[in-house]
Amino acid sequence: MAFQILLNIGIALIWMLLRNEFTGVEFMLGYIVGLAMLFLLRRFLKFDFYFRRVIAMFKLIGLFIYKLILSNIDVIKIVLSPKMDITPGIIAVPTKLKTDWEVTLLATLISLTPGTLSMDFSEDGKTIFVHSIHVPDKDEAIKEIHDSFEKAILEVTE
């Protein structure tokens, strides 16, 4: 992936040299031309197109912002309700993530959303213990984490 980014930047610089205009607009135009060239050459050079991961990163950031807003609204509802009708709980979330930084990213995303906190990892690092302020259905909460954050992290890293 790093080689493709450097190659794309090199194509953008060559574009600027050939056009004899050294502006940000020309660099971006060359970068887009480089993206198109790398996209067309991906079949012949046997590499995965790197911009797919960049798009997946932006989708992960968007998903986090969306979940952050939803969980803030849920916490506000709980705090402002006259009766504390909550069922706090600790759930064990098994994960399919392989590397330590993927599991750490998942735990961080879980902890940064209000109302949840990653408490501990299992010995093998394949299970995260999460405390949540309101867990009516533990299986549904685990499924939500798998379908949202874990799936988005796998898109970025695979």
N, CA, C and O atoms as a DFTB+ gen file, in Angstrom:
632 C
 N C O
     1  1       0.824      -1.187       0.000
     2  2       0.000       0.000       0.000
     3  2       0.871       1.254       0.000
     4  3       0.580       2.209      -0.721
     5  1       1.932       1.259       0.800
     6  2       2.798       2.437       0.857
     7  2       3.473       2.670      -0.486
     8  3       3.654       3.813      -0.907
     9  1       3.850       1.574      -1.167
    10  2       4.470       1.707      -2.485
    11  2       3.503       2.360      -3.469
    12  3       3.905       3.206      -4.268
    13  1       2.245       1.975      -3.413
    14  2       1.258       2.555      -4.321
    15  2       1.039       4.037      -4.050
    16  3       0.877       4.821      -4.985
    17  1       1.031       4.426      -2.785
    18  2       0.864       5.840      -2.448
    19  2       2.040       6.646      -2.973
    20  3       1.855       7.705      -3.573
    21  1       3.265       6.140      -2.743
    22  2       4.446       6.836      -3.254
    23  2       4.446       6.894      -4.777
    24  3       4.816       7.911      -5.364
    25  1       4.031       5.807      -5.412
    26  2       3.948       5.788      -6.867
    27  2       2.928       6.806      -7.365
    28  3       3.163       7.492      -8.359
    29  1       1.818       6.898      -6.684
    30  2       0.781       7.855      -7.066
    31  2       1.273       9.294      -6.890
    32  3       1.004      10.147      -7.735
    33  1       1.979       9.561      -5.816
    34  2       2.549      10.893      -5.609
    35  2       3.594      11.188      -6.683
    36  3       3.673      12.307      -7.189
    37  1       4.394      10.177      -7.028
    38  2       5.378      10.349      -8.103
    39  2       4.717      10.666      -9.430
    40  3       5.199      11.526     -10.167
    41  1       3.633       9.997      -9.748
    42  2       2.895      10.285     -10.976
    43  2       2.359      11.709     -10.950
    44  3       2.388      12.406     -11.964
    45  1       1.868      12.142      -9.790
    46  2       1.364      13.517      -9.668
    47  2       2.482      14.536      -9.871
    48  3       2.271      15.567     -10.509
    49  1       3.673      14.254      -9.334
    50  2       4.802      15.165      -9.528
    51  2       5.256      15.202     -10.981
    52  3       5.566      16.269     -11.512
    53  1       5.294      14.043     -11.621
    54  2       5.640      13.997     -13.053
    55  2       4.597      14.765     -13.863
    56  3       4.942      15.471     -14.811
    57  1       3.337      14.630     -13.497
    58  2       2.269      15.379     -14.166
    59  2       2.525      16.888     -14.071
    60  3       2.399      17.620     -15.052
    61  1       2.889      17.328     -12.861
    62  2       3.169      18.754     -12.671
    63  2       4.374      19.198     -13.510
    64  3       4.370      20.289     -14.079
    65  1       5.403      18.347     -13.583
    66  2       6.581      18.691     -14.375
    67  2       6.243      18.773     -15.868
    68  3       6.698      19.680     -16.565
    69  1       5.456      17.837     -16.342
    70  2       5.089      17.837     -17.758
    71  2       4.185      19.010     -18.113
    72  3       4.268      19.544     -19.220
    73  1       3.340      19.408     -17.203
    74  2       2.433      20.535     -17.450
    75  2       3.112      21.877     -17.165
    76  3       2.607      22.931     -17.552
    77  1       4.262      21.827     -16.483
    78  2       5.039      23.019     -16.141
    79  2       4.223      24.019     -15.302
    80  3       4.378      25.234     -15.429
    81  1       3.374      23.482     -14.465
    82  2       2.598      24.288     -13.517
    83  2       2.710      23.615     -12.148
    84  3       2.358      22.446     -11.995
    85  1       3.193      24.349     -11.173
    86  2       3.450      23.786      -9.859
    87  2       2.461      24.363      -8.843
    88  3       2.828      25.144      -7.965
    89  1       1.198      23.955      -8.990
    90  2       0.148      24.416      -8.097
    91  2      -0.515      23.210      -7.441
    92  3      -0.347      22.071      -7.877
    93  1      -1.265      23.488      -6.395
    94  2      -1.997      22.424      -5.715
    95  2      -3.042      21.784      -6.603
    96  3      -3.293      20.583      -6.514
    97  1      -3.654      22.593      -7.465
    98  2      -4.683      22.072      -8.370
    99  2      -4.072      21.088      -9.356
   100  3      -4.652      20.036      -9.626
   101  1      -2.899      21.426      -9.899
   102  2      -2.227      20.531     -10.833
   103  2      -1.781      19.251     -10.141
   104  3      -1.840      18.170     -10.729
   105  1      -1.331      19.372      -8.880
   106  2      -0.950      18.180      -8.129
   107  2      -2.158      17.265      -7.943
   108  3      -2.060      16.056      -8.150
   109  1      -3.291      17.837      -7.555
   110  2      -4.496      17.022      -7.363
   111  2      -4.947      16.385      -8.676
   112  3      -5.369      15.228      -8.699
   113  1      -4.856      17.136      -9.754
   114  2      -5.217      16.585     -11.068
   115  2      -4.290      15.425     -11.421
   116  3      -4.744      14.388     -11.905
   117  1      -2.991      15.599     -11.180
   118  2      -2.044      14.512     -11.417
   119  2      -2.290      13.329     -10.502
   120  3      -2.120      12.178     -10.905
   121  1      -2.692      13.611      -9.268
   122  2      -2.985      12.538      -8.326
   123  2      -4.186      11.726      -8.809
   124  3      -4.190      10.499      -8.712
   125  1      -5.191      12.405      -9.322
   126  2      -6.379      11.713      -9.853
   127  2      -6.009      10.894     -11.078
   128  3      -6.482       9.768     -11.239
   129  1      -5.166      11.450     -11.945
   130  2      -4.684      10.689     -13.110
   131  2      -3.912       9.459     -12.643
   132  3      -4.072       8.374     -13.202
   133  1      -3.072       9.625     -11.614
   134  2      -2.335       8.495     -11.055
   135  2      -3.256       7.440     -10.466
   136  3      -3.015       6.243     -10.625
   137  1      -4.321       7.881      -9.782
   138  2      -5.309       6.926      -9.266
   139  2      -5.919       6.108     -10.392
   140  3      -6.057       4.889     -10.288
   141  1      -6.282       6.795     -11.470
   142  2      -6.874       6.097     -12.616
   143  2      -5.884       5.111     -13.217
   144  3      -6.258       3.993     -13.574
   145  1      -4.624       5.518     -13.332
   146  2      -3.612       4.620     -13.899
   147  2      -3.411       3.391     -13.019
   148  3      -3.352       2.270     -13.523
   149  1      -3.304       3.595     -11.706
   150  2      -3.131       2.464     -10.793
   151  2      -4.355       1.560     -10.791
   152  3      -4.230       0.341     -10.676
   153  1      -5.527       2.148     -10.918
   154  2      -6.747       1.342     -10.959
   155  2      -6.763       0.463     -12.204
   156  3      -7.149      -0.704     -12.136
   157  1      -6.347       1.015     -13.337
   158  2      -6.324       0.241     -14.578
   159  2      -5.211      -0.811     -14.585
   160  3      -5.368      -1.867     -15.198
   161  1      -4.104      -0.538     -13.920
   162  2      -2.975      -1.461     -13.906
   163  2      -3.063      -2.522     -12.819
   164  3      -2.214      -3.413     -12.775
   165  1      -4.043      -2.460     -11.956
   166  2      -4.114      -3.394     -10.834
   167  2      -4.245      -4.831     -11.280
   168  3      -3.783      -5.729     -10.576
   169  1      -4.864      -5.087     -12.435
   170  2      -4.992      -6.456     -12.940
   171  2      -3.654      -7.015     -13.394
   172  3      -3.401      -8.211     -13.250
   173  1      -2.801      -6.169     -13.939
   174  2      -1.548      -6.626     -14.511
   175  2      -0.414      -6.708     -13.495
   176  3       0.499      -7.517     -13.656
   177  1      -0.458      -5.900     -12.474
   178  2       0.616      -5.858     -11.494
   179  2       0.324      -6.690     -10.247
   180  3       1.159      -6.752      -9.345
   181  1      -0.829      -7.323     -10.179
   182  2      -1.203      -8.236      -9.098
   183  2      -1.131      -7.603      -7.711
   184  3      -0.539      -8.174      -6.795
   185  1      -1.724      -6.441      -7.556
   186  2      -1.817      -5.822      -6.239
   187  2      -3.223      -5.322      -6.018
   188  3      -3.976      -5.074      -6.959
   189  1      -3.556      -5.179      -4.750
   190  2      -4.867      -4.683      -4.372
   191  2      -4.836      -3.161      -4.431
   192  3      -3.898      -2.532      -3.941
   193  1      -5.852      -2.581      -5.024
   194  2      -5.910      -1.132      -5.196
   195  2      -6.012      -0.466      -3.830
   196  3      -6.957      -0.720      -3.084
   197  1      -5.043       0.385      -3.498
   198  2      -4.943       0.947      -2.152
   199  2      -6.061       1.920      -1.815
   200  3      -6.396       2.069      -0.640
   201  1      -6.644       2.581      -2.791
   202  2      -7.644       3.603      -2.504
   203  2      -8.923       2.991      -1.923
   204  3      -9.727       3.688      -1.303
   205  1      -9.102       1.684      -2.129
   206  2     -10.239       0.979      -1.524
   207  2     -10.138       1.059       0.001
   208  3     -11.145       1.234       0.686
   209  1      -8.913       0.929       0.527
   210  2      -8.718       1.022       1.971
   211  2      -8.920       2.447       2.471
   212  3      -9.432       2.653       3.571
   213  1      -8.524       3.417       1.678
   214  2      -8.721       4.816       2.068
   215  2     -10.209       5.110       2.190
   216  3     -10.645       5.758       3.141
   217  1     -10.985       4.632       1.226
   218  2     -12.444       4.808       1.282
   219  2     -13.016       4.075       2.496
   220  3     -13.906       4.591       3.173
   221  1     -12.502       2.865       2.773
   222  2     -12.975       2.106       3.936
   223  2     -12.637       2.834       5.242
   224  3     -13.413       2.770       6.195
   225  1     -11.489       3.527       5.301
   226  2     -11.151       4.308       6.496
   227  2     -12.149       5.447       6.709
   228  3     -12.589       5.700       7.831
   229  1     -12.501       6.133       5.612
   230  2     -13.477       7.214       5.736
   231  2     -14.842       6.666       6.153
   232  3     -15.564       7.312       6.912
   233  1     -15.198       5.477       5.660
   234  2     -16.453       4.858       6.079
   235  2     -16.417       4.500       7.561
   236  3     -17.423       4.648       8.255
   237  1     -15.266       4.027       8.058
   238  2     -15.117       3.709       9.474
   239  2     -15.253       4.961      10.328
   240  3     -15.902       4.933      11.373
   241  1     -14.645       6.058       9.891
   242  2     -14.759       7.321      10.625
   243  2     -16.208       7.807      10.629
   244  3     -16.709       8.267      11.655
   245  1     -16.877       7.704       9.483
   246  2     -18.288       8.083       9.408
   247  2     -19.168       7.218      10.294
   248  3     -20.078       7.723      10.952
   249  1     -18.899       5.911      10.316
   250  2     -19.651       5.000      11.183
   251  2     -19.446       5.362      12.646
   252  3     -20.397       5.356      13.427
   253  1     -18.205       5.678      13.024
   254  2     -17.933       6.060      14.405
   255  2     -18.697       7.327      14.785
   256  3     -19.287       7.402      15.863
   257  1     -18.682       8.316      13.899
   258  2     -19.403       9.565      14.193
   259  2     -20.896       9.301      14.328
   260  3     -21.548       9.853      15.214
   261  1     -21.441       8.459      13.451
   262  2     -22.861       8.103      13.517
   263  2     -23.192       7.409      14.841
   264  3     -24.159       7.772      15.510
   265  1     -22.380       6.402      15.219
   266  2     -22.610       5.683      16.478
   267  2     -22.411       6.600      17.685
   268  3     -23.098       6.458      18.696
   269  1     -21.477       7.532      17.579
   270  2     -21.237       8.486      18.653
   271  2     -22.473       9.356      18.886
   272  3     -22.866       9.586      20.029
   273  1     -23.075       9.832      17.814
   274  2     -24.277      10.664      17.928
   275  2     -25.435       9.854      18.513
   276  3     -26.136      10.321      19.410
   277  1     -25.633       8.626      17.994
   278  2     -26.727       7.786      18.509
   279  2     -26.547       7.463      19.992
   280  3     -27.504       7.525      20.764
   281  1     -25.328       7.122      20.387
   282  2     -25.117       6.770      21.792
   283  2     -25.231       7.995      22.696
   284  3     -25.679       7.878      23.836
   285  1     -24.836       9.158      22.209
   286  2     -25.041      10.381      22.998
   287  2     -26.522      10.641      23.226
   288  3     -26.924      11.026      24.323
   289  1     -27.324      10.435      22.210
   290  2     -28.769      10.614      22.342
   291  2     -29.340       9.613      23.345
   292  3     -30.190       9.966      24.163
   293  1     -28.872       8.359      23.282
   294  2     -29.342       7.347      24.234
   295  2     -28.969       7.705      25.667
   296  3     -29.787       7.558      26.575
   297  1     -27.743       8.174      25.876
   298  2     -27.311       8.543      27.226
   299  2     -28.090       9.758      27.730
   300  3     -28.447       9.824      28.906
   301  1     -28.349      10.710      26.849
   302  2     -29.154      11.877      27.237
   303  2     -30.553      11.451      27.659
   304  3     -31.087      11.962      28.643
   305  1     -31.153      10.517      26.922
   306  2     -32.476      10.009      27.293
   307  2     -32.447       9.350      28.665
   308  3     -33.366       9.533      29.463
   309  1     -31.401       8.588      28.939
   310  2     -31.297       7.910      30.231
   311  2     -31.115       8.918      31.361
   312  3     -31.739       8.799      32.416
   313  1     -30.261       9.907      31.137
   314  2     -29.978      10.892      32.181
   315  2     -31.189      11.771      32.461
   316  3     -31.454      12.101      33.617
   317  1     -31.921      12.153      31.435
   318  2     -33.049      13.066      31.608
   319  2     -34.351      12.371      31.989
   320  3     -35.318      13.042      32.351
   321  1     -34.397      11.049      31.916
   322  2     -35.636      10.368      32.292
   323  2     -35.811      10.407      33.808
   324  3     -34.839      10.279      34.553
   325  1     -37.046      10.585      34.259
   326  2     -37.274      10.684      35.709
   327  2     -37.040       9.358      36.430
   328  3     -36.708       9.347      37.615
   329  1     -37.209       8.250      35.725
   330  2     -37.035       6.946      36.348
   331  2     -35.871       6.232      35.659
   332  3     -35.830       6.146      34.432
   333  1     -34.937       5.727      36.442
   334  2     -33.773       5.037      35.882
   335  2     -34.175       3.624      35.461
   336  3     -34.033       2.672      36.228
   337  1     -34.668       3.505      34.256
   338  2     -35.085       2.205      33.736
   339  2     -33.978       1.651      32.847
   340  3     -34.120       1.588      31.626
   341  1     -32.874       1.251      33.474
   342  2     -31.743       0.728      32.715
   343  2     -31.366      -0.649      33.238
   344  3     -31.673      -1.008      34.374
   345  1     -30.705      -1.398      32.396
   346  2     -30.183      -2.700      32.788
   347  2     -28.704      -2.746      32.412
   348  3     -28.360      -3.213      31.327
   349  1     -27.829      -2.270      33.291
   350  2     -26.402      -2.301      32.980
   351  2     -25.887      -3.736      32.971
   352  3     -26.439      -4.617      33.629
   353  1     -24.837      -3.945      32.226
   354  2     -24.300      -5.294      32.169
   355  2     -22.921      -5.340      31.554
   356  3     -22.460      -4.402      30.903
   357  1     -22.281      -6.471      31.786
   358  2     -20.973      -6.733      31.193
   359  2     -21.157      -7.858      30.187
   360  3     -21.708      -8.912      30.504
   361  1     -20.685      -7.615      28.968
   362  2     -20.813      -8.617      27.921
   363  2     -19.423      -9.001      27.426
   364  3     -18.510      -8.176      27.387
   365  1     -19.282     -10.260      27.051
   366  2     -18.037     -10.761      26.470
   367  2     -18.224     -10.774      24.958
   368  3     -19.075     -11.493      24.434
   369  1     -17.431      -9.980      24.268
   370  2     -17.552      -9.849      22.812
   371  2     -16.395     -10.600      22.163
   372  3     -15.263     -10.116      22.170
   373  1     -16.670     -11.794      21.596
   374  2     -15.606     -12.481      20.860
   375  2     -15.362     -11.754      19.542
   376  3     -16.285     -11.192      18.953
   377  1     -14.117     -11.771      19.088
   378  2     -13.789     -11.033      17.885
   379  2     -13.039     -11.903      16.880
   380  3     -12.331     -12.840      17.249
   381  1     -13.211     -11.572      15.609
   382  2     -12.507     -12.263      14.529
   383  2     -11.240     -11.515      14.121
   384  3     -10.528     -11.947      13.214
   385  1     -10.961     -10.411      14.778
   386  2      -9.788      -9.617      14.425
   387  2      -8.524     -10.369      14.815
   388  3      -8.491     -11.068      15.828
   389  1      -7.476     -10.216      13.993
   390  2      -6.282     -11.033      14.187
   391  2      -5.147     -10.321      14.914
   392  3      -4.528     -10.901      15.805
   393  1      -4.870      -9.088      14.553
   394  2      -3.707      -8.417      15.133
   395  2      -4.091      -7.640      16.384
   396  3      -5.258      -7.327      16.618
   397  1      -3.074      -7.340      17.177
   398  2      -3.310      -6.614      18.428
   399  2      -3.845      -5.213      18.181
   400  3      -4.704      -4.737      18.924
   401  1      -3.341      -4.541      17.133
   402  2      -3.790      -3.161      16.921
   403  2      -5.226      -3.121      16.421
   404  3      -5.927      -2.140      16.668
   405  1      -5.686      -4.160      15.724
   406  2      -7.090      -4.214      15.307
   407  2      -8.003      -4.356      16.532
   408  3      -9.022      -3.675      16.645
   409  1      -7.620      -5.245      17.437
   410  2      -8.410      -5.461      18.658
   411  2      -8.378      -4.201      19.520
   412  3      -9.386      -3.825      20.117
   413  1      -7.213      -3.552      19.583
   414  2      -7.096      -2.308      20.345
   415  2      -7.969      -1.216      19.738
   416  3      -8.619      -0.465      20.466
   417  1      -7.989      -1.123      18.411
   418  2      -8.843      -0.136      17.746
   419  2     -10.316      -0.399      18.053
   420  3     -11.071       0.533      18.328
   421  1     -10.725      -1.665      18.005
   422  2     -12.109      -2.010      18.337
   423  2     -12.431      -1.615      19.777
   424  3     -13.476      -1.018      20.038
   425  1     -11.541      -1.944      20.707
   426  2     -11.771      -1.597      22.110
   427  2     -11.825      -0.081      22.302
   428  3     -12.616       0.419      23.102
   429  1     -10.989       0.642      21.575
   430  2     -10.992       2.100      21.679
   431  2     -12.285       2.687      21.136
   432  3     -12.870       3.577      21.753
   433  1     -12.736       2.197      19.989
   434  2     -13.993       2.694      19.417
   435  2     -15.171       2.407      20.331
   436  3     -16.081       3.226      20.461
   437  1     -15.150       1.235      20.965
   438  2     -16.216       0.900      21.909
   439  2     -16.170       1.840      23.109
   440  3     -17.206       2.338      23.550
   441  1     -14.975       2.084      23.636
   442  2     -14.843       2.937      24.829
   443  2     -15.159       4.395      24.544
   444  3     -15.628       5.106      25.432
   445  1     -14.911       4.858      23.323
   446  2     -15.156       6.258      23.000
   447  2     -16.634       6.573      22.793
   448  3     -17.025       7.739      22.840
   449  1     -17.455       5.562      22.565
   450  2     -18.890       5.825      22.450
   451  2     -19.480       5.880      23.853
   452  3     -19.230       4.983      24.658
   453  1     -20.254       6.909      24.161
   454  2     -20.802       7.071      25.520
   455  2     -21.709       5.903      25.910
   456  3     -22.472       5.375      25.101
   457  1     -21.593       5.536      27.147
   458  2     -22.436       4.466      27.678
   459  2     -21.770       3.105      27.623
   460  3     -22.323       2.136      28.143
   461  1     -20.600       3.001      27.010
   462  2     -19.889       1.729      26.941
   463  2     -18.443       1.930      27.364
   464  3     -17.890       3.024      27.249
   465  1     -17.843       0.855      27.855
   466  2     -16.451       0.917      28.285
   467  2     -15.830      -0.462      28.110
   468  3     -16.361      -1.454      28.608
   469  1     -14.713      -0.525      27.409
   470  2     -13.961      -1.779      27.298
   471  2     -13.190      -1.965      28.590
   472  3     -12.368      -1.128      28.966
   473  1     -13.466      -3.080      29.271
   474  2     -12.876      -3.285      30.588
   475  2     -11.607      -4.114      30.546
   476  3     -10.618      -3.763      31.189
   477  1     -11.620      -5.212      29.795
   478  2     -10.504      -6.140      29.837
   479  2     -10.511      -6.997      28.578
   480  3     -11.493      -7.041      27.836
   481  1      -9.400      -7.669      28.360
   482  2      -9.272      -8.630      27.263
   483  2      -9.088     -10.012      27.853
   484  3      -8.634     -10.165      28.987
   485  1      -9.448     -11.020      27.069
   486  2      -9.173     -12.381      27.512
   487  2      -7.673     -12.661      27.367
   488  3      -6.944     -11.860      26.783
   489  1      -7.225     -13.783      27.893
   490  2      -5.800     -14.127      27.839
   491  2      -5.289     -14.233      26.405
   492  3      -4.172     -13.809      26.108
   493  1      -6.111     -14.802      25.512
   494  2      -5.687     -14.951      24.115
   495  2      -5.940     -13.690      23.281
   496  3      -5.538     -13.627      22.119
   497  1      -6.594     -12.701      23.859
   498  2      -6.839     -11.441      23.154
   499  2      -7.948     -11.517      22.131
   500  3      -8.083     -10.607      21.313
   501  1      -8.740     -12.559      22.145
   502  2      -9.810     -12.735      21.163
   503  2     -11.190     -12.370      21.712
   504  3     -12.184     -12.476      20.995
   505  1     -11.261     -11.945      22.964
   506  2     -12.521     -11.558      23.580
   507  2     -12.316     -10.257      24.345
   508  3     -11.354     -10.103      25.097
   509  1     -13.241      -9.326      24.135
   510  2     -13.208      -8.058      24.851
   511  2     -14.390      -8.041      25.810
   512  3     -15.519      -8.346      25.424
   513  1     -14.126      -7.686      27.050
   514  2     -15.192      -7.567      28.042
   515  2     -15.626      -6.105      28.086
   516  3     -14.830      -5.213      28.378
   517  1     -16.892      -5.881      27.792
   518  2     -17.427      -4.532      27.634
   519  2     -18.518      -4.302      28.666
   520  3     -19.425      -5.121      28.813
   521  1     -18.427      -3.183      29.382
   522  2     -19.496      -2.763      30.283
   523  2     -20.361      -1.755      29.541
   524  3     -19.849      -0.816      28.932
   525  1     -21.665      -1.951      29.596
   526  2     -22.592      -1.036      28.947
   527  2     -23.629      -0.567      29.953
   528  3     -24.042      -1.313      30.841
   529  1     -24.037       0.674      29.795
   530  2     -24.981       1.271      30.737
   531  2     -26.390       0.695      30.571
   532  3     -27.175       0.681      31.520
   533  1     -26.705       0.221      29.365
   534  2     -28.041      -0.330      29.113
   535  2     -27.927      -1.475      28.113
   536  3     -27.682      -1.259      26.926
   537  1     -28.109      -2.698      28.613
   538  2     -28.010      -3.891      27.772
   539  2     -29.266      -4.728      27.967
   540  3     -29.273      -5.635      28.799
   541  1     -30.336      -4.444      27.214
   542  2     -31.531      -5.274      27.363
   543  2     -31.335      -6.682      26.792
   544  3     -31.902      -7.647      27.305
   545  1     -30.527      -6.797      25.723
   546  2     -30.282      -8.098      25.090
   547  2     -28.795      -8.207      24.782
   548  3     -28.277      -7.485      23.930
   549  1     -28.111      -9.110      25.474
   550  2     -26.661      -9.237      25.306
   551  2     -26.290      -9.726      23.908
   552  3     -25.326      -9.242      23.314
   553  1     -27.048     -10.679      23.387
   554  2     -26.744     -11.196      22.050
   555  2     -26.904     -10.114      20.982
   556  3     -26.119     -10.050      20.035
   557  1     -27.906      -9.279      21.135
   558  2     -28.122      -8.182      20.182
   559  2     -26.992      -7.161      20.267
   560  3     -26.573      -6.613      19.248
   561  1     -26.500      -6.904      21.471
   562  2     -25.390      -5.956      21.639
   563  2     -24.115      -6.504      20.997
   564  3     -23.380      -5.763      20.344
   565  1     -23.853      -7.794      21.179
   566  2     -22.684      -8.413      20.547
   567  2     -22.816      -8.380      19.038
   568  3     -21.851      -8.085      18.333
   569  1     -24.015      -8.682      18.536
   570  2     -24.254      -8.668      17.088
   571  2     -24.066      -7.264      16.514
   572  3     -23.543      -7.109      15.411
   573  1     -24.489      -6.249      17.254
   574  2     -24.338      -4.865      16.787
   575  2     -22.864      -4.480      16.674
   576  3     -22.472      -3.811      15.718
   577  1     -22.049      -4.894      17.637
   578  2     -20.613      -4.598      17.580
   579  2     -19.976      -5.329      16.403
   580  3     -19.150      -4.758      15.691
   581  1     -20.355      -6.592      16.194
   582  2     -19.806      -7.358      15.073
   583  2     -20.205      -6.749      13.727
   584  3     -19.382      -6.644      12.818
   585  1     -21.462      -6.355      13.609
   586  2     -21.964      -5.849      12.330
   587  2     -21.519      -4.429      12.023
   588  3     -21.563      -4.007      10.867
   589  1     -21.096      -3.690      13.027
   590  2     -20.715      -2.302      12.766
   591  2     -19.205      -2.131      12.823
   592  3     -18.546      -2.113      11.783
   593  1     -18.653      -2.008      14.008
   594  2     -17.245      -1.668      14.152
   595  2     -16.313      -2.763      13.641
   596  3     -15.365      -2.479      12.909
   597  1     -16.576      -4.010      14.022
   598  2     -15.674      -5.090      13.619
   599  2     -15.657      -5.269      12.105
   600  3     -14.599      -5.458      11.506
   601  1     -16.821      -5.208      11.499
   602  2     -16.904      -5.344      10.042
   603  2     -16.165      -4.203       9.337
   604  3     -15.477      -4.433       8.342
   605  1     -16.304      -2.978       9.846
   606  2     -15.629      -1.829       9.245
   607  2     -14.114      -1.930       9.420
   608  3     -13.365      -1.579       8.508
   609  1     -13.659      -2.399      10.566
   610  2     -12.217      -2.566      10.780
   611  2     -11.655      -3.631       9.842
   612  3     -10.559      -3.472       9.304
   613  1     -12.400      -4.712       9.648
   614  2     -11.948      -5.756       8.726
   615  2     -11.873      -5.236       7.285
   616  3     -10.989      -5.642       6.529
   617  1     -12.783      -4.350       6.902
   618  2     -12.715      -3.760       5.564
   619  2     -11.452      -2.941       5.381
   620  3     -10.857      -2.940       4.303
   621  1     -11.042      -2.247       6.426
   622  2      -9.841      -1.406       6.324
   623  2      -8.579      -2.265       6.287
   624  3      -7.644      -1.952       5.549
   625  1      -8.540      -3.329       7.063
   626  2      -7.293      -4.082       7.223
   627  2      -7.117      -5.240       6.251
   628  3      -5.992      -5.711       6.082
   629  1      -8.155      -5.712       5.616
   630  2      -7.991      -6.854       4.697
   631  2      -7.763      -6.407       3.288
   632  3      -7.606      -7.239       2.395
